[in-house]
Amino acid sequence: MSSKDVYKRSVYREPAPVLDQDNPFQAMVERFDVAARILELDPGFYEYLVTPAKIHIVGIPVVMDTGKIKMFEGYRVIHSEILGPSKGGIRYAPDVNVEEVKALAAWMTWKCAVVDVPFGGAKGGIVCNPREMSPGELERLTRRYTANMMDVFGPERDIPAPDMNTNEQIMAWILDTYSMHARRTETAVVTGKPILLGGSAGRREATGRGVMTVTLAAMERLGLRASESTVAVQGFGNVGSVAADLLAKQGCRILAVSDVSGGYYNANGLDIQAMIAYSASHGNSLEGYPDAEPISNDELLSLDVDVLAPCAKEDQVTLKNADKIHAKIISEGANGPTTPKADAVLADRGVLVIPDILANAGGVTVSYFEWVQDRQGYFWTEDRVNRRLDRMMHAAFDSVFETAQKHDTTLRIGAYVRGISKVAGALKIRGIYA
Ligand code: GLU
């Protein structure tokens, strides 16, 4: 089957309108369709696996610093609990919505299955602009959301983690609020928390480290040497900055990075350590960083580099720019940065895309290690965490690569095939409770 055939609509659904920036859940379903057809998935299983198990929507009242009450909306979508308790981050953003959280929850299901982590998939979100809120307002918002989710969260049920605009401090407030209600300290209810409260060594860097591992594995397959390779990284948060730093340490030249303040380019290679220090001392912004030229987002994405790592947000590589991408490898640190239509263009042009559900799975892998350590009350060294993470990411990369080759398809569809077949296999054995 050629890569073009793979992108024909499947028999499972009526063709959706051919949009580029589909709603993200639709973008997930489009890939699911292709994988389901390859797997000849039973139509009943298809419906089961594509449908979220539970969608929770809560109103969150917060007393703002002005003394006035403001209502916020919060979500937690449990996509699947077939392989184990559901797992996934919580994002705070002004434009987060149920469709996006549904897609992100489903991606967590396939991601956990791809890396062989025994969790189902979930995701949460709160519609808010954390940049305009005080620490006190954020704390009250987080605590009330957690209280509203008391029957949803739990170490054996559903385990949140950080995602866009959430961090260790927010996880600590979730842990504390949950523990106050449970009348015991329950460290395993959340991952990505401070090490002092049962967090894991290496968790903060884990997503970026995983991006580095699979990028090097892909470079090896293409015969590229790190010391001769160039990289552009979109996004300089927890994922992008660590991926850039670790790839630079492997000898890659990082020609460009970007954050909310803009893009930064240096033909000789950027000093990533200096940029991390600069950003940390300038309110998490690279604004005004001296040793680089400004570059636009479009220019960064179409740079003539070996590796492009989109580590910011959804829908960055689209039909508008897919034919301008020069990179040989796209390593998706973000969730959903490439649209399905752009996938088809990239596949035709021979760009090797390491899909999000593989490339950024290092985060949830070390979240799993954190949960295991909390439950055992025994903590590993950072070296042990990193070695186990590297082993699991390598194994996942190899098995996705082989699956893609076997079905003559892209790594993305290979990853979906692997993830879906694992969850479908578990569903078959569990059966349908009536
Ligand atoms: N938010 C991260 C992701 O999208 C991590 C989720 C987790 O560790 O549970 O994979």
Boltz pocket constraint, residues with backbone or C-beta under 6 A from the ligand:
constraints:
  - pocket:
      binder: B
      contacts: [[A, 87], [A, 88], [A, 89], [A, 90], [A, 159], [A, 160], [A, 161], [A, 162], [A, 163], [A, 164], [A, 191], [A, 192], [A, 335], [A, 360], [A, 361], [A, 363], [A, 364], [A, 365], [A, 367]]
      max_distance: 6.0
